[in-house]
Amino acid sequence: MTPSADGVPAWTLPELPAQPPLHGTATADVAVVGAGLAGLACAYRLAERAPGRDIVVIDAEGPAAGASGRGTGLLGPRAGPAIDRAVRRHGPWAARRMHLASVRAVTAVLDLCRRLDVPCGLRPGAQIMATRAPAGLASLERQSRAYRALGLDVPELSGAQVRARVGVPYTAGLLHRTAATLDPAALTGALARACAAKGVRFHGHSPLLAIRAGERAGSELLFPHGRLRAGQVVLAVNSAARSLGLPVGTVLPLEVYGLATAPVSDEAYEALGGHEGYALVDVLPMGPYFRPLPDGGLVAGGGTVTLPTGLGAARLRAARERAWAWLARWVRSLHPELAHLPVTHRWSGRIGMTGDGLPVVGPVRGLPHVWYIGGCCGHGLALSVAHGTHIAATLLDDPDPEPGGPLPWHRPTAPRMPVHGPARPLLRTYLDALGRATRGAC
């Protein structure tokens, strides 16, 4: 098989339910557009709590084809900006609620894995946010003070304590105890099969072209070979919102990169925290990270981000090659025994980024009974499941499950960003400079 231009993930394509393209005219009580974790979690909860509803999930490709199947499998807490900036922007009470909500989101995914009983390589283990750059150390200290002031259990680690866990010479770190690693494609596929077992219908290879208010009620969704009328609609489409003209603000499509390696020696695996299941993430924005695989290899990501909008195929291909090459060099620098470690898989995926780092989870203005989910800013493995479950509760008229009421990202729009017009080059320059600064500090 010829590898695709954006690479081949380390995850085997899971077994999926039948998903014929949508042809002709169809109807449903609830239409979920997007067969990633957010859309599937929403459909699963609806089918579980309201078994009589006719639910259909539609995707431009199929389950696990997008970001949910092309991630690197880090499951950890974080929602929105770093905790110290969250305190400044939203106040201590809201910042504390945001962090605790992200911890609950991790726990919810762990519970979901247990309920589905899916062999997804799940390994509970702490996540370490670490640094070895002066700028990162200052950021880490600010975050540590904020966690302590809010009474949150995120202890600071000295350089020696970081090295005792992962054997890499970092200066300091923060320890997130509630975390894990897993195969994201396997989880997404298992959730799709669980939905199908509860009667959810699937249509694949059916990109949404447009959505409009129905003539009498509900909405009408238009696809290349058919249309669907639904009473309620959930658009779990992330950064595809712009191509559909949805009034949800700017959810910027950013391309991020990952790779996997051949198994390392037992000594290196032990030294890098493999037997304990640690994951290490550089605290700088877009900083690189790695985590061990159950088979003895490593998965790594971060370090580089690309704004693909407006790039031709040749430039995008060159950007991918540079990103993968840098990431491979970084992995081989982690431990002396990794100097010649073969890379077995390289791939890229798209995340949705907002201007303030907060997701968008809420109703779509101008379209009654239509909701949107997107913009997890790289933290979608935990948050997507939480967001899908939240929208399902809204559709079921359940009380808000979040203690204290809606969170700051339960909102209809994100801030606008200069994706088009004369300010667009500034945005690309900023992203490029941020990536260079991160790579230079690691």
Secondary structure, 3 states (H helix, E strand, C coil): CCCCCCECCCCCCCCCCCCCCCCEEEEEEEEEECCCHHHHHHHHHHHHHCCCCCEEEECCCCCCCCHHHCCCCEECCCCCCCHHHHHHHHCHHHHHHHHHHHHHHHHHHHHHHHHHCCCCCCEECCEEEEECCHHHHHHHHHHHHHHHHCCCCCCEEEHHHHHHHHCCCCCEEEEECCCEECCHHHHHHHHHHHHHHCCCEEECCCCCCEEEECCCCCEEEEECCEEEEEEEEEECCHHHHCCCCCCCCCCEEEEEEEEEECCCCHHHHHHCCHHHCCEEEECCCCCCEEEECCCCCEEEECCCCECCCCCCHHHHHHHHHHHHHHHHHHHHCCCHHHCCCCEEEEEEEEEEECCCCCCEEEECCCCCCEEEEECCCCCHHHHHHHHHHHHHHHHCCCCCCCCCCCCCCCCCCCCCCCCCCCCHHHHHHHHHHHHHHHHHHC
